[in-house]
Amino acid sequence: LKTMKGSLGSDSDDSDDDSTADKNEQAQQPNVLFESISAAVTVAITQHFASLTKTTGVGLGERVVDVTSVMYGDECGEEAGELKTMMTEWVIRRGMKVVAGDDVSSACDAAVLIVGDRKDLQSDSSLNIRRRLVPGGIVWLIIKRQENESDNNSSFDCFPGSIWEEISCVSTSSSYSVHKIQKRACLVNAKSCPWMDKKSIIGKEVALAAEKKCGNFKVAENESYLQFELRAASRVTIVPSVAERMREKISSTDEAYTTILTDTNIKHAIEKLRDHGLVIIKGLLPPEQTIPWGNVVLEDFTSAVEALKNHQSRPVDLLNPDKGQFEPLSYKEMAMREDLRVDLRSGPSMEKLRSQENNLASEAMVGSNVIDVGSQPTIITADTMGTGRSWRYHPSILAILKGLFNPRDDSLYKGNFGRWNFGGNGPDGSPQPFRLGQIGSVVSCPGSGDQAIHADTPHLFEHTDCHPCHYCNVFTPGYKVTNDQTDNPPVQNEFVDGLWTGSSTMGGTALVYDSHRLGVSAMLLAESDDGNENDNASLRRQLLQLLTLRPALDAGDIVIFDNRTLHYGIANTSKGDTTGKDSNAGRRPMLYLNVTQSWFHDPKVSNLFVGY
């Protein structure tokens, strides 16, 4: 930033003669000023990406930068074109890749947007850049200054706080100002759970209690619960670069790509899971693989609803639970969670797609000893590398799971001589097998309420805060978040300038930060030893509100969470089918994988009830 200020001229109050400096700048040839701006902004972009190389494993030469100018009028257009050309040359000189602003399909890790005034920010080119920028990416906004404009005017209505953060004026001169604007790594469904007061400022007592249990993640001064939630959600999020998103095609005949994380990002994903109980990865999976699963789930759910409703001896109305003569049971194919929320494990359409995908994956992983038997879990061994042909066997997901289930100390693993037993290879430090479940889905229908907060599995031992994970879930939406602008949409998803804010009436899953630890769960939910709840109830309620995250997931995003983590399904308040033409309107199919250590068996999954 000092480099930028030095290049663009000082705005310090200590300047002896600001007017002289401005006159000298105006006397410069435009290309000299533009050269200074281009050099300074490029240095800032380079420093930003260089700082991320160690934490992401993505090199500077792999980064993609969009350079776009939007100025109208002959003189302005010529000026913008010259600045854009110089900016592009500087970025390329630094070794980064440049994508043109008129390429409406290419994603970018950062963007340089050159505009004549604030009205230009509503142009199609400007809106397109904001949509294509990856989560966590930065826009360097170079804006021509208007007469009498304040030096500190960093307010932009088109960059709402629900989507953007760190809006700051980093440099200014008499001609141009430069603003740094960062896209949030993860959005939250801020309009869900209205019973939580997320707008209030966090009190000191709550902040101190949270910091005591949650380590070095501190509450900022005068921070609201929502602002903390947005920061915490980004803290547990991995954002793949454009290069990672383009590493592997899902097939030789398909143009769709699947994201392959760097080894460094895989390591950080494992660390976030161990430290906080969950990790969110944006855009890991191709929607071309997940959306078909959502579709077949809804097909089978519709068939199950009709079959149960028309059952001769025990009819059940899943969609009108208050009116039916009989309560629903748990069946081999389907288990009830609550009214209007169903865990669908199997069905004719699901089995057909499951067989197709598992066969494709087996063909692609010849030699990995992967054997899929019907709807049974699959044992994943150290030599199972995965394949992009099926999201269930995604290579990055398998790598994260291997690391999660097999924490290792390099100074100790060679002493594990018991690994010679049962035909083992001895203490070689290789990942031990784990059990990968088949794809299932929780379907939440319009009208389903907020679940009670719960954990899906107990801690195996209670003498220490947190043992290594033995059971986790992988969640990904089986649907695409759309911007329905009709008069009476079945689902209301909030969009601003074509960008989703994260709010949706369909709900999602709320997860409690750090709650896979016994100490945190006890702090939030445990009754006091003497039975006196009056002193602690209010504080516990506020702490739970503080640590509850409502991450907004779109098609291709995943969340992996330790099943000891406290969580609950968020209410689906969508209207549902308002036209009589689409019975599945508003239904939310959340796809999942149950994953366990090879020696652990979950009774909820293993002991399936048999219904009709």
C-alpha positions in Angstrom: 0.0 0.0 0.0 2.9 2.4 0.6 4.1 1.6 -2.9 0.7 2.5 -4.2 0.5 5.7 -2.3 4.0 6.7 -3.4 3.1 6.0 -7.0 -0.2 7.8 -6.9 0.7 10.8 -4.8 0.4 11.5 -1.1 -3.0 12.3 0.5 -1.4 13.0 3.9 -2.5 15.9 6.0 1.2 16.6 6.6 1.8 17.6 3.0 3.4 21.0 2.7 1.8 21.9 -0.5 -0.9 19.5 -1.8 -2.0 21.9 -4.5 1.5 22.0 -5.9 1.6 18.2 -6.0 -1.7 18.0 -7.7 -0.6 20.5 -10.3 2.6 18.6 -10.9 0.5 15.4 -11.4 -1.8 17.1 -13.8 1.2 18.3 -15.8 2.4 14.7 -16.3 1.7 13.0 -19.5 -1.3 10.6 -19.1 0.9 7.6 -19.9 3.3 8.4 -17.1 0.5 8.5 -14.6 -1.1 5.4 -16.0 2.3 3.6 -15.8 2.6 4.5 -12.1 -1.0 3.3 -11.4 -0.5 0.0 -13.3 2.9 -0.7 -11.6 1.5 0.1 -8.1 -1.7 -2.0 -8.5 0.2 -4.9 -10.0 2.7 -4.9 -7.1 -0.3 -5.0 -4.7 -1.8 -7.9 -6.6 1.5 -9.8 -6.7 2.0 -9.3 -2.9 -1.5 -10.6 -2.2 -1.0 -13.8 -4.3 2.5 -14.3 -3.0 1.2 -14.2 0.6 -1.3 -17.0 -0.4 1.2 -19.3 -2.0 2.3 -20.9 1.2 -1.3 -21.3 2.5 -2.8 -22.6 -0.8 0.0 -24.2 -2.8 -1.1 -22.1 -5.9 1.8 -20.4 -7.6 1.8 -16.8 -9.0 1.9 -18.1 -12.6 -1.3 -20.1 -12.1 -3.3 -17.0 -11.0 -5.9 -15.5 -13.3 -6.6 -11.8 -13.3 -9.4 -10.0 -15.2 -8.6 -6.5 -16.5 -11.7 -4.5 -17.6 -12.3 -0.9 -18.3 -15.7 0.8 -18.4 -15.7 4.5 -19.3 -18.0 6.2 -21.7 -17.4 9.1 -24.1 -14.6 9.4 -26.7 -12.0 11.0 -24.4 -12.8 8.7 -21.4 -12.9 5.6 -23.6 -9.5 6.4 -25.0 -8.1 7.1 -21.6 -9.6 3.8 -20.2 -8.3 1.8 -23.1 -4.7 3.1 -22.5 -4.8 2.4 -18.8 -6.3 -1.1 -19.4 -3.5 -1.9 -21.9 -0.8 -0.8 -19.5 -2.4 -2.7 -16.6 -2.6 -5.8 -18.7 1.1 -5.6 -19.7 2.1 -5.1 -16.1 0.1 -8.1 -14.9 1.5 -10.4 -17.7 5.0 -9.1 -16.9 4.6 -10.3 -13.3 3.9 -13.8 -14.7 0.1 -13.9 -14.1 -2.5 -14.8 -16.6 -5.0 -12.2 -17.9 -8.5 -12.9 -19.1 -10.3 -10.2 -21.1 -13.4 -8.6 -19.6 -15.5 -9.6 -22.7 -14.9 -13.3 -21.9 -18.2 -13.8 -20.1 -17.6 -17.4 -19.0 -14.1 -17.4 -17.5 -13.6 -17.2 -13.8 -10.9 -15.1 -12.3 -8.9 -15.0 -9.0 -8.7 -11.2 -8.9 -10.0 -8.4 -11.1 -8.9 -4.9 -12.0 -11.9 -2.8 -12.8 -11.4 0.7 -14.3 -14.4 2.9 -14.3 -15.2 6.6 -15.1 -17.6 7.1 -12.2 -19.9 5.2 -9.9 -22.7 4.8 -12.4 -20.3 2.7 -14.6 -20.4 0.1 -11.8 -23.9 -0.9 -13.0 -22.8 -1.6 -16.5 -23.0 -5.2 -17.8 -19.2 -5.5 -17.9 -18.9 -4.5 -14.3 -21.7 -6.8 -13.1 -20.2 -9.7 -15.1 -16.8 -9.3 -13.4 -18.4 -9.4 -10.0 -20.2 -12.6 -10.8 -17.2 -14.4 -12.3 -14.8 -13.5 -9.5 -14.2 -16.6 -7.3 -15.2 -16.4 -3.6 -12.5 -14.7 -1.6 -11.2 -12.9 -4.7 -10.4 -9.2 -4.7 -11.5 -6.4 -7.0 -9.0 -3.6 -7.4 -11.3 -0.8 -8.4 -9.6 2.1 -10.2 -12.1 5.0 -10.4 -11.7 8.4 -12.0 -12.3 11.0 -9.3 -15.1 13.5 -9.6 -14.9 17.1 -8.7 -15.1 17.8 -5.0 -15.1 14.1 -4.2 -14.0 13.1 -0.7 -10.7 11.3 -0.3 -12.3 8.7 2.0 -15.4 7.9 0.0 -15.3 4.1 0.0 -19.1 3.5 0.1 -20.5 1.5 -2.8 -24.1 0.4 -2.8 -23.4 -2.3 -5.4 -21.0 -4.0 -3.0 -23.4 -5.1 -0.2 -21.8 -6.4 3.0 -23.6 -9.7 2.7 -21.4 -10.6 -0.3 -18.4 -8.3 0.1 -15.9 -7.3 2.8 -12.9 -5.1 3.3 -14.1 -2.2 1.2 -11.3 0.4 1.6 -9.7 3.3 -0.2 -6.1 2.2 -0.4 -4.8 5.2 -2.4 -6.0 8.4 -3.9 -4.7 11.3 -6.0 -6.3 14.2 -7.7 -7.2 12.1 -10.8 -7.9 8.5 -9.6 -8.6 6.6 -6.4 -7.9 2.9 -5.9 -10.2 0.7 -3.8 -9.7 -2.8 -2.5 -12.9 -4.9 -2.3 -12.9 -8.5 -1.3 -15.6 -11.1 -2.0 -16.6 -13.1 1.0 -15.2 -16.7 0.9 -18.5 -18.0 2.3 -22.0 -16.5 2.6 -24.5 -17.2 5.3 -28.3 -17.7 5.2 -28.8 -14.5 7.3 -32.6 -14.5 7.0 -33.1 -18.0 8.4 -33.6 -18.8 12.1 -35.4 -15.4 12.8 -35.6 -16.4 16.5 -31.8 -15.6 16.7 -30.8 -12.0 17.3 -27.8 -11.9 15.0 -27.8 -8.1 14.6 -26.9 -7.3 18.2 -23.4 -6.4 19.3 -21.6 -9.1 21.2 -21.2 -8.4 24.9 -17.9 -8.6 26.7 -18.9 -11.6 28.8 -19.9 -13.6 25.8 -16.7 -12.6 23.9 -14.4 -13.6 26.8 -16.2 -17.0 27.3 -16.0 -17.8 23.6 -12.3 -16.8 23.3 -11.5 -19.0 26.3 -12.9 -22.1 24.5 -12.2 -21.3 20.9 -8.5 -20.5 21.1 -7.1 -17.6 19.1 -10.2 -16.6 17.1 -11.2 -13.5 19.0 -14.3 -11.3 18.8 -13.6 -7.9 17.2 -14.5 -4.7 19.0 -18.2 -3.7 18.5 -18.8 -6.7 16.3 -22.3 -8.1 15.8 -23.2 -11.7 16.0 -23.8 -11.7 12.2 -20.4 -10.1 11.5 -18.7 -12.8 13.6 -20.7 -15.5 11.8 -19.5 -14.3 8.4 -15.9 -14.2 9.6 -16.1 -17.6 11.2 -17.8 -19.1 8.1 -14.9 -17.8 6.0 -12.4 -19.1 8.5 -13.5 -22.7 7.9 -13.8 -22.3 4.1 -11.4 -23.5 1.4 -11.7 -21.5 -1.8 -10.1 -23.3 -4.8 -8.3 -21.1 -7.3 -9.2 -21.0 -11.0 -6.3 -23.3 -11.8 -7.6 -25.9 -9.3 -11.1 -25.7 -10.8 -9.7 -26.5 -14.3 -7.4 -29.4 -13.4 -9.4 -32.4 -14.5 -12.3 -33.0 -17.0 -15.0 -35.4 -15.7 -14.6 -37.4 -18.9 -12.8 -37.4 -22.2 -16.0 -36.4 -24.0 -17.3 -33.8 -21.6 -16.3 -30.2 -21.3 -17.2 -30.0 -17.6 -14.4 -29.9 -15.1 -14.0 -31.2 -11.5 -11.9 -29.2 -9.0 -8.7 -30.9 -7.8 -7.3 -29.3 -4.7 -3.5 -28.7 -4.2 -1.9 -30.9 -1.5 -1.5 -27.7 0.6 -5.3 -27.0 0.4 -6.0 -30.6 1.3 -3.8 -30.2 4.3 -5.6 -27.1 5.4 -9.0 -28.7 4.9 -7.9 -31.5 7.3 -6.7 -28.9 9.8 -10.0 -27.0 9.8 -11.9 -30.2 10.3 -9.7 -31.3 13.2 -9.7 -27.8 14.8 -13.2 -26.6 14.2 -15.3 -29.8 13.4 -16.2 -28.7 9.8 -14.8 -27.5 6.6 -16.6 -25.9 3.6 -15.1 -26.2 0.1 -16.5 -23.9 -2.5 -17.1 -25.2 -6.0 -15.4 -28.6 -5.5 -17.8 -30.7 -7.4 -19.2 -30.3 -11.0 -23.0 -29.6 -10.8 -23.3 -31.9 -13.8 -22.7 -34.8 -11.3 -24.7 -33.6 -8.3 -27.8 -32.1 -10.0 -28.8 -35.5 -11.6 -28.6 -37.0 -8.1 -31.0 -34.4 -6.8 -33.4 -35.1 -9.6 -33.5 -38.9 -9.1 -33.9 -38.4 -5.3 -37.0 -36.2 -5.9 -38.3 -38.8 -8.4 -38.1 -41.5 -5.8 -39.4 -39.3 -3.1 -42.5 -38.5 -5.2 -43.0 -42.2 -5.8 -42.6 -43.1 -2.1 -45.2 -40.4 -1.2 -47.7 -41.9 -3.5 -47.0 -45.5 -2.5 -47.4 -44.8 1.2 -50.5 -42.7 0.6 -52.2 -45.5 -1.4 -51.1 -48.3 0.8 -54.1 -50.7 1.3 -53.6 -51.6 5.0 -51.6 -48.7 6.4 -51.9 -45.5 4.4 -49.5 -42.6 5.4 -49.7 -39.1 4.1 -46.1 -37.8 4.4 -47.1 -34.3 3.1 -50.0 -33.8 5.5 -48.7 -35.4 8.7 -51.6 -33.9 10.8 -54.3 -35.5 8.7 -53.1 -39.0 8.2 -54.6 -41.9 10.1 -51.2 -43.6 10.6 -47.8 -42.3 11.6 -45.0 -43.0 9.2 -42.4 -45.6 10.2 -38.8 -46.0 9.2 -38.4 -48.1 6.2 -35.5 -49.8 4.4 -35.4 -47.2 1.8 -36.4 -44.2 3.9 -36.3 -42.9 7.5 -38.3 -40.1 8.9 -36.4 -37.3 10.6 -39.3 -35.1 11.5 -42.6 -34.0 9.8 -41.8 -33.1 6.2 -38.1 -34.1 6.5 -37.1 -37.5 5.2 -33.8 -39.4 4.9 -34.0 -41.2 1.5 -31.4 -43.9 1.1 -32.6 -45.8 -1.8 -35.2 -46.1 -4.6 -35.5 -47.4 -8.2 -34.1 -44.2 -9.8 -31.4 -43.8 -7.2 -30.3 -47.5 -7.6 -30.1 -47.1 -11.4 -27.9 -44.0 -11.2 -25.9 -45.5 -8.3 -25.1 -48.6 -10.4 -24.1 -46.6 -13.4 -21.8 -44.3 -11.5 -20.2 -47.0 -9.4 -19.4 -49.0 -12.5 -17.9 -45.9 -14.2 -15.8 -45.3 -11.1 -14.6 -48.9 -10.9 -13.5 -48.8 -14.5 -11.6 -45.6 -13.9 -9.9 -47.0 -10.7 -8.7 -50.4 -12.0 -6.3 -51.9 -9.5 -7.6 -50.0 -6.5 -9.5 -53.0 -5.1 -12.7 -51.1 -4.9 -15.8 -53.3 -4.7 -19.3 -51.9 -4.6 -22.0 -54.2 -3.5 -25.5 -52.8 -3.8 -26.2 -50.2 -1.2 -23.5 -51.3 1.2 -20.6 -49.0 2.2 -17.3 -49.4 0.4 -13.9 -50.0 2.1 -11.4 -47.4 0.9 -7.8 -48.4 1.3 -4.5 -46.4 1.0 -4.2 -47.2 -2.7 -7.6 -45.8 -3.6 -6.8 -42.5 -5.3 -10.3 -41.8 -6.5 -11.6 -40.5 -9.8 -13.4 -37.5 -11.2 -15.9 -39.8 -12.9 -18.1 -39.9 -9.8 -18.4 -37.2 -7.0 -18.6 -40.0 -4.4 -15.0 -41.0 -5.3 -13.7 -37.5 -5.7 -9.9 -37.6 -5.3 -9.8 -34.5 -3.0 -12.6 -35.8 -0.8 -10.9 -39.1 -0.4 -7.5 -37.4 0.4 -9.1 -35.3 3.0 -10.9 -38.3 4.6 -7.7 -40.3 4.7 -5.9 -37.5 6.5 -8.8 -36.9 8.9 -9.1 -40.5 10.0 -5.3 -41.1 10.1 -3.6 -38.4 12.1 0.1 -39.2 12.3 3.2 -38.0 14.2 6.3 -38.7 12.1 8.3 -39.4 15.2 5.9 -42.1 16.5 4.3 -44.0 13.7 7.2 -46.4 13.2 6.5 -47.9 16.6 3.1 -49.2 15.6 4.2 -52.8 15.1 0.7 -54.2 15.6 0.1 -53.3 11.9 1.9 -56.5 11.0 -1.3 -58.3 12.1 -4.0 -59.6 9.7 -1.8 -59.4 6.7 -0.7 -55.8 7.3 2.4 -54.1 5.9 3.8 -53.1 9.3 4.4 -49.6 10.6 4.7 -47.9 7.3 2.6 -44.8 8.2 0.1 -45.4 5.3 -3.5 -44.4 5.8 -5.6 -47.2 7.3 -8.9 -48.2 5.7 -12.2 -46.4 6.2 -15.8 -47.1 5.2 -17.4 -44.9 2.5 -21.2 -45.0 2.4 -23.4 -44.8 -0.7 -25.0 -41.5 -1.7 -28.2 -40.7 0.1 -30.3 -37.6 0.6 -32.2 -35.7 3.3 -35.3 -34.2 1.6 -36.7 -31.1 3.4 -40.2 -30.1 2.2 -41.8 -26.7 2.4 -43.2 -26.3 5.9 -40.5 -28.4 7.6 -39.3 -26.6 10.8 -36.0 -26.1 12.4 -34.6 -29.4 13.8 -33.6 -29.7 17.4 -29.9 -29.2 17.9 -28.1 -32.6 18.0 -25.0 -34.6 17.2 -25.1 -37.6 15.0 -22.7 -39.8 17.0 -21.3 -39.9 20.6 -17.7 -39.3 21.6 -16.2 -42.7 22.2 -14.2 -41.6 25.2 -14.9 -38.8 27.8 -11.5 -38.3 29.5 -10.1 -35.9 26.9 -11.6 -33.0 25.0 -11.5 -34.5 21.5 -10.2 -37.7 20.1 -9.6 -38.1 16.4 -12.7 -38.3 14.2 -14.3 -41.7 13.8 -17.4 -40.6 11.8 -18.1 -37.7 9.5 -20.6 -36.6 6.9 -20.1 -35.0 3.4 -23.0 -32.8 2.4 -23.6 -31.2 -1.0 -26.8 -29.6 -2.5 -28.7 -31.7 -5.1 -30.1 -28.5 -6.6 -29.0 -25.1 -8.1 -29.8 -21.8 -6.4 -31.7 -19.8 -9.0 -32.9 -16.2 -9.3 -36.6 -16.7 -9.9 -38.0 -13.2 -10.8 -41.6 -14.3 -11.3 -44.4 -12.7 -9.3 -45.0 -15.6 -7.0 -41.9 -17.9 -6.9 -42.1 -21.1 -4.9 -38.6 -20.4 -3.4 -37.3 -17.0 -2.5 -33.5 -16.7 -3.0 -32.2 -13.2 -2.4 -30.0 -11.8 -5.2 -28.3 -8.4 -5.7 -27.1 -7.6 -9.2 -27.2 -11.3 -10.2 -25.2 -12.4 -7.1 -26.8 -14.6 -4.4 -26.5 -13.1 -0.9 -26.8 -16.5 0.7 -30.4 -16.0 2.0 -32.9 -18.6 0.9 -36.3 -19.8 2.1 -35.2 -23.4 1.4 -33.1 -23.4 4.5 -29.9 -25.4 4.8 -27.9 -26.9 7.7 -26.7 -24.9 10.7 -23.5 -26.1 12.4 -21.9 -25.0 15.6 -18.3 -23.9 15.4 -15.9 -25.9 17.5 -18.7 -28.0 19.0 -17.0 -31.4 18.2 -15.1 -30.8 21.4 -16.6 -32.0 24.7 -15.7 -28.8 26.4 -17.4 -26.5 23.9 -20.6 -28.7 23.8 -20.7 -28.7 27.6 -20.3 -25.0 27.7 -23.2 -24.5 25.3 -25.7 -27.2 26.4 -24.8 -28.9 29.7 -26.9 -28.3 32.8 -25.0 -27.1 35.9 -24.1 -29.7 38.5 -26.3 -28.1 41.2 -29.3 -27.9 38.8 -29.4 -24.1 39.0 -29.8 -22.9 35.5 -30.8 -19.2 36.1 -27.2 -18.0 36.3 -25.9 -19.6 33.1 -28.9 -20.0 30.8 -28.7 -16.5 29.2 -24.9 -16.8 28.7 -25.2 -20.2 27.2 -27.9 -19.1 24.8 -25.8 -16.1 23.6 -22.8 -18.3 23.2 -24.8 -20.8 21.1 -26.1 -18.0 19.0 -22.5 -16.7 18.5 -21.0 -20.0 17.4 -23.9 -21.1 15.2 -23.0 -20.9 11.5 -25.6 -21.1 8.7 -23.3 -21.5 5.6 -25.0 -20.9 2.2 -24.2 -23.7 -0.2 -24.9 -23.8 -3.9 -24.5 -26.6 -6.4 -20.9 -27.9 -6.3 -20.1 -26.7 -2.8 -19.5 -29.2 0.0 -19.4 -29.2 3.7 -17.6 -32.0 5.6 -18.3 -32.2 9.3 -17.3 -34.4 12.2 -20.5 -36.1 13.3 -19.9 -35.1 16.9 -20.4 -31.5 15.8 -23.7 -30.0 17.0 -26.0 -29.1 14.1 -29.6 -29.0 12.9 -31.6 -28.7 9.7 -32.9 -25.2 9.1 -36.6 -24.7 8.4 -37.8 -24.7 4.8 -40.2 -21.8 4.6 -40.7 -21.9 0.9 -44.2 -21.7 -0.6 -43.7 -24.9 -2.6 -45.8 -25.6 -5.7 -47.9 -22.5 -6.3 -48.9 -23.5 -9.9 -49.9 -27.1 -9.6 -47.4 -28.0 -12.3 -44.3 -28.9 -10.2 -44.9 -31.0 -7.1 -41.2 -30.9 -6.3 -41.0 -27.1 -6.2 -39.4 -25.9 -3.0 -38.2 -29.4 -1.9 -34.6 -29.4 -0.8 -32.6 -32.5 -1.6 -29.3 -32.4 0.4 -27.1 -35.2 -0.7 -24.8 -36.9 1.8 -22.1 -39.5 2.3 -21.8 -41.2 5.7 -18.1 -42.0 6.3 -16.7 -43.9 9.2 -13.5 -45.6 10.4 -13.6 -49.2 9.1 -14.1 -50.6 12.6 -17.1 -48.4 13.5 -20.7 -49.3 12.7 -23.5 -46.8 13.0 -26.7 -48.6 14.3 -28.9 -46.0 12.4 -27.4 -47.2 9.1 -26.5 -50.8 9.8 -29.9 -51.9 11.4 -32.3 -50.8 8.7 -36.0 -51.2 9.4 -38.1 -53.0 6.9 -41.5 -51.5 6.2 -44.0 -52.4 3.6 
